[in-house]
Amino acid sequence: MDYNLMREFADSWALLAMTLFFVGVVAFTLRPGSRKQADEAARIPLKDD
């Protein structure tokens, strides 16, 4: 592939895709009701077998 074509793609659509992915992850993490699940996941290493 041509370097310039890949550069244009990375500068435009790939950047947009990565930004949308980041916003989605942040929204998923901060959604209502996620604190309980996060607290449970944080305690997993401390549980006795």
DSSP file (Angstrom, degrees, kcal/mol; ACC not computed):
  #  RESIDUE AA STRUCTURE BP1 BP2  ACC     N-H-->O    O-->H-N    N-H-->O    O-->H-N    TCO  KAPPA ALPHA  PHI   PSI    X-CA   Y-CA   Z-CA
    1    1 A M              0   0    0      0, 0.0     2,-0.3     0, 0.0     3,-0.0   0.000 360.0 360.0 360.0 156.4    0.0    0.0    0.0
    2    2 A D     >  -     0   0    0      1,-0.1     4,-2.0     2,-0.0     5,-0.2  -0.542 360.0-136.5 -76.5 137.4    1.0    3.5   -0.5
    3    3 A Y  H  > S+     0   0    0     -2,-0.3     4,-2.5     1,-0.2     5,-0.2   0.900 103.7  52.5 -60.9 -42.7    2.4    5.4    2.5
    4    4 A N  H  > S+     0   0    0      1,-0.2     4,-2.5     2,-0.2    -1,-0.2   0.882 107.7  51.5 -64.8 -37.6    0.4    8.5    1.8
    5    5 A L  H  > S+     0   0    0      2,-0.2     4,-2.1     1,-0.2    -1,-0.2   0.930 112.2  45.8 -63.9 -45.2   -2.9    6.6    1.6
    6    6 A M  H  X S+     0   0    0     -4,-2.0     4,-2.5     1,-0.2    -2,-0.2   0.884 112.2  52.4 -64.8 -37.9   -2.2    4.9    5.0
    7    7 A R  H  X S+     0   0    0     -4,-2.5     4,-2.1     2,-0.2    -2,-0.2   0.911 109.3  48.5 -65.3 -43.1   -1.1    8.2    6.5
    8    8 A E  H  X S+     0   0    0     -4,-2.5     4,-1.2     2,-0.2     5,-0.3   0.902 112.1  49.6 -64.4 -40.5   -4.4    9.9    5.4
    9    9 A F  H  <>S+     0   0    0     -4,-2.1     5,-2.3     1,-0.2     6,-0.4   0.929 111.9  47.7 -63.2 -45.1   -6.4    7.0    6.8
   10   10 A A  I  <>S+     0   0    0     -4,-2.5     5,-0.5     1,-0.2    -1,-0.2   0.853 111.6  51.2 -65.2 -34.6   -4.6    7.1   10.1
   11   11 A D  I  <5S+     0   0    0     -4,-2.1    -1,-0.2    -5,-0.2    -2,-0.2   0.742 126.3  18.0 -75.0 -22.5   -5.0   10.9   10.3
   12   12 A S  I  X5S+     0   0    0     -4,-1.2     4,-2.0    -3,-0.4    -3,-0.2   0.767 130.0  21.9-114.3 -77.5   -8.8   10.9    9.7
   13   13 A W  I  >5S+     0   0    0     -4,-0.3     4,-2.5    -5,-0.3    -3,-0.2   0.863 122.1  51.0 -71.6 -38.4  -10.9    7.7   10.1
   14   14 A A  I  ><S+     0   0    0     -5,-2.3     4,-2.6     2,-0.2    -1,-0.2   0.903 111.0  49.7 -67.2 -38.8   -8.6    5.8   12.4
   15   15 A L  H  ><S+     0   0    0     -5,-0.5     4,-2.2    -6,-0.4    -2,-0.2   0.912 111.6  48.9 -64.0 -42.1   -8.4    8.7   14.7
   16   16 A L  H  X S+     0   0    0     -4,-2.0     4,-2.5     2,-0.2    -2,-0.2   0.916 111.6  49.4 -62.7 -43.2  -12.1    9.1   14.7
   17   17 A A  H  X S+     0   0    0     -4,-2.5     4,-2.3     1,-0.2    -2,-0.2   0.915 111.8  47.8 -63.6 -43.8  -12.6    5.4   15.4
   18   18 A M  H  X S+     0   0    0     -4,-2.6     4,-2.3     2,-0.2    -1,-0.2   0.883 111.8  50.8 -65.6 -37.6  -10.1    5.4   18.3
   19   19 A T  H  X S+     0   0    0     -4,-2.2     4,-2.5     2,-0.2    -2,-0.2   0.926 111.3  47.4 -65.0 -44.9  -11.8    8.5   19.8
   20   20 A L  H  X S+     0   0    0     -4,-2.5     4,-2.2     1,-0.2    -2,-0.2   0.887 111.7  51.1 -64.0 -38.6  -15.2    6.9   19.6
   21   21 A F  H  X S+     0   0    0     -4,-2.3     4,-2.3     2,-0.2    -2,-0.2   0.924 110.6  48.7 -63.0 -44.5  -13.8    3.7   21.2
   22   22 A F  H  X S+     0   0    0     -4,-2.3     4,-2.3     1,-0.2    -2,-0.2   0.920 111.8  48.5 -61.6 -45.5  -12.3    5.8   24.0
   23   23 A V  H  X S+     0   0    0     -4,-2.5     4,-2.5     1,-0.2    -1,-0.2   0.890 111.2  51.8 -63.3 -38.8  -15.6    7.7   24.6
   24   24 A G  H  X S+     0   0    0     -4,-2.2     4,-2.5     2,-0.2    -2,-0.2   0.903 109.4  48.6 -64.0 -42.2  -17.5    4.4   24.6
   25   25 A V  H  X S+     0   0    0     -4,-2.3     4,-2.2     2,-0.2    -2,-0.2   0.913 112.9  47.8 -65.2 -42.5  -15.2    2.8   27.2
   26   26 A V  H  X S+     0   0    0     -4,-2.3     4,-2.2     2,-0.2    -2,-0.2   0.920 113.2  47.9 -64.7 -43.0  -15.4    5.8   29.5
   27   27 A A  H  < S+     0   0    0     -4,-2.5     4,-0.4     1,-0.2    -2,-0.2   0.899 111.8  50.4 -64.5 -39.9  -19.2    5.9   29.1
   28   28 A F  H >< S+     0   0    0     -4,-2.5     3,-0.6     1,-0.2    -1,-0.2   0.892 112.8  47.0 -64.3 -39.2  -19.4    2.1   29.8
   29   29 A T  H 3< S+     0   0    0     -4,-2.2    -2,-0.2     1,-0.2    -1,-0.2   0.866 116.6  42.2 -70.9 -36.8  -17.2    2.6   32.9
   30   30 A L  T 3< S+     0   0    0     -4,-2.2    -1,-0.2    -5,-0.2    -2,-0.2   0.299  85.1 125.2 -96.3   9.5  -19.1    5.5   34.3
   31   31 A R  S X  S-     0   0    0     -3,-0.6     3,-1.6    -4,-0.4     4,-0.2  -0.289  74.4 -88.2 -67.9 154.9  -22.6    4.2   33.6
   32   32 A P  T 3  S+     0   0    0      0, 0.0    -1,-0.1     0, 0.0    -2,-0.0  -0.381 113.1  24.8 -62.5 138.4  -25.1    4.0   36.5
   33   33 A G  T 3> S+     0   0    0     -3,-0.1     4,-0.7    -2,-0.1     3,-0.2   0.375  89.6 105.2  90.7  -4.5  -24.9    0.7   38.3
   34   34 A S  H <>  +     0   0    0     -3,-1.6     4,-2.4     1,-0.2     5,-0.2   0.684  62.7  73.8 -83.7 -15.4  -21.3   -0.1   37.4
   35   35 A R  H  > S+     0   0    0     -4,-0.2     4,-2.6     1,-0.2     5,-0.2   0.911  94.8  51.2 -63.9 -41.1  -19.9    0.8   40.8
   36   36 A K  H  > S+     0   0    0      1,-0.2     4,-2.2     2,-0.2    -1,-0.2   0.926 112.2  46.0 -62.5 -44.4  -21.3   -2.4   42.4
   37   37 A Q  H  X S+     0   0    0     -4,-0.7     4,-2.2     1,-0.2    -1,-0.2   0.887 112.8  50.5 -65.5 -38.5  -19.8   -4.6   39.7
   38   38 A A  H  X S+     0   0    0     -4,-2.4     4,-2.0     2,-0.2    -2,-0.2   0.894 110.2  49.7 -67.0 -39.7  -16.5   -2.8   39.9
   39   39 A D  H  X S+     0   0    0     -4,-2.6     4,-1.2     2,-0.2    -2,-0.2   0.904 111.3  49.2 -65.3 -40.9  -16.4   -3.2   43.7
   40   40 A E  H  X S+     0   0    0     -4,-2.2     4,-0.5     1,-0.2     3,-0.3   0.909 111.6  48.8 -64.2 -41.4  -17.2   -6.9   43.3
   41   41 A A  H >< S+     0   0    0     -4,-2.2     3,-0.7     1,-0.2    -1,-0.2   0.850 107.8  55.4 -66.6 -34.3  -14.4   -7.3   40.7
   42   42 A A  H 3< S+     0   0    0     -4,-2.0    -1,-0.2     1,-0.2    -2,-0.2   0.791 106.3  51.6 -69.5 -27.2  -11.9   -5.5   42.9
   43   43 A R  H >X S+     0   0    0     -4,-1.2     3,-1.1    -3,-0.3     4,-0.7   0.555  82.6  92.7 -86.8  -7.9  -12.6   -7.9   45.8
   44   44 A I  G X< S+     0   0    0     -3,-0.7     3,-1.1    -4,-0.5    -1,-0.2   0.898  84.3  50.0 -55.9 -46.0  -12.0  -11.1   43.7
   45   45 A P  G 34 S+     0   0    0      0, 0.0    -1,-0.3     0, 0.0    -2,-0.1   0.749 109.7  53.4 -66.0 -19.4   -8.3  -11.4   44.6
   46   46 A L  G <4 S+     0   0    0     -3,-1.1    -2,-0.2    -4,-0.2     2,-0.1   0.545  83.1 108.5 -92.9  -7.2   -9.0  -11.0   48.3
   47   47 A K    <<  -     0   0    0     -3,-1.1     2,-0.3    -4,-0.7    -3,-0.0  -0.438  69.6-124.3 -72.2 143.4  -11.6  -13.8   48.5
   48   48 A D              0   0    0     -2,-0.1    -1,-0.1     1,-0.1    -2,-0.1  -0.642 360.0 360.0 -83.3 143.2  -10.6  -17.0   50.4
   49   49 A D              0   0    0     -2,-0.3    -1,-0.1     0, 0.0    -2,-0.0   0.473 360.0 360.0 -80.7 360.0  -10.9  -20.2   48.5
